Amino acid sequence: MAASSSLRHDVIRIYKELLYLGREYPLGYDYFRPRLHKAFMAKADLQDEEQIRKGIEQAEFVKKEVEALYYLKRYRTLKKRYDTPS
């Protein structure tokens, strides 16, 4: 019971983190949120702890990808702002 409770908290935590990151998504929060919700609901019926852990790992990977997207966007903005015109 404790393990499943712990997994539930981990799933909720990663969902909230992804929602928070989605606020700055290039296509908009209205694009990001329904797709995130759909992705999590597709795996809502999982019962096996190993499958749930794999889902959490996949969500962590997506989180890193979204963060990388933001860093790239920030880098490009700063480069454009401070790049000297030729």
C-alpha positions, 0 to 999 in steps of 0.5 A: 500500500505504501509503495502505491501511495508513493507512486501516486504522489510521484505521478501527481508531482510529475504531472504538476511539473509538466503543467507548470512547464507547459505555461511557456510552451511555444504553441501555448498552454491551451495546446499543451494541457489537453495533450498532457492530460490525454497522455496521462489518462491513457495510462490511468488504468495501469496497475503494475508498479513496474509499468507505472515506474516506466511511465514516470521515467517517460514523463521525466524524459519529456520534462527534460525535453521541454526544458531543453526546448526552453533553453534553446528558445532562450539561447536563440533570443539572446543570440539574436538580441546581442549578435552583431549585425554584419 
